[in-house]
Amino acid sequence: MSTTPARPYNFSAGPAVLPLPVLDEAQRDLISLPGVGMSVLEISHRSKAFEDILARAEADVRTLGRVPDNYKVLFLQGGASIQFSMVPLNLLTDGRAADYIVTGGWSQKAVKEAKRVGIVNIAGSTEAENFNRIPRQDELTLDPNAAYVHITTNNTLFGTEWKAEPQVGDVPLVADASSDIFSRPIDVARYGLIYAGAQKNLGPSGVTMVIVREDLLARSSKSLHTMMNYAVHAENGSMYNTPPCFGIYLMGLVMRWAIGEGGLETIGTRNAEKARTLYGEVDRTGFYRGTAQADSRSQMNVTFRLPSEDLEKLFVKESTAAGLDGLKGHRSVGGMRASIYNAFPQAGVDALVDFMRHFEQRHG
Ligand SMILES: *Cc1c(COP(=O)(O)O)cnc(C)c1O
């Protein structure tokens, strides 16, 4: 007998909606993992059972993301936020400077930590426009000798997203891809390092994925604190210490789900359609107003405002009551934010559009 209660459509920016079949499987197997008899929460990370879970999760990440063989896939802790420190600690070496392109609050936090480590050049920023767009290539001042160029591929708070990578020549491109990782096909070979907290598109909070090109591991100094050292985590296959076992297990289930759905091509097509539907409604009459410039709009976080803050408050209240949860925008933008990650269904977008129409009819 199913005891699953009715669930609202979950527009949370993160931790965010997960595929229902994944939750079902995790629930079914929580007490006794098939072939193991104990919970995945109870077994040693050095057991054969867990080694298999980790190996499979990594293999599925590689399959889904078509990760080339000369890249390591690491499962770490500390969220994306600790990568703000680990990236410069490992890669900002030899007295060189790093280029940071600042496109929102998360980029700013990355800059803050990198400045504690070395020299940071702001190679581009759209702060003067409250981060409502991604800078154009001709606005960037990139240093050909930089240790790396850091970007935030999707700006979760401001609802903007890079449509293509900036041209950075031979300088390694480092990306915080926390909120749009694996939302469409990705050419990993264009990057030196990609990191992502799992809780938007990959799984639960508590595990952070790092994909790093092997040659860059040579930059990690032996004098680094052990847990901050990418090379140590790579040499130990993410098992230097106890890894986030449950997070890796669940992320593995999400990877398998994504592969089963048809991989990143299918997922990308679906995400494009969801975003098209929702922006179409935002633009339909002028009652709603998208906050991001059209060419920079995110397919993951759709941000929009209403004619007044009173109407925005009412919209939050009534949409929540209608089973559309988590639409209140981040305070740095105000208004609404609909986060429509991989696991978010088209039916939920259609329900929101329907709600928006009726809301406008009543209050427009
Ligand atoms: C959510 C988010 C973070 C922060 O992740 P934590 O896991 O909470 O540290 C960093 N960058 C981006 C782009 C995010 O969306």
The ligand as an ORCA input file, in Angstrom:
! r2SCAN-3c Opt
* xyz 0 1
  C      23.683     26.908     -3.774
  C      24.894     27.453     -4.413
  C      26.129     27.526     -3.732
  C      26.291     27.169     -2.272
  O      26.302     25.823     -2.082
  P      26.548     25.202     -0.633
  O      26.505     23.755     -0.944
  O      25.452     25.687      0.248
  O      27.877     25.647     -0.142
  C      27.226     27.986     -4.427
  N      27.127     28.363     -5.715
  C      25.967     28.324     -6.383
  C      25.921     28.737     -7.819
  C      24.818     27.864     -5.756
  O      23.653     27.816     -6.430
*
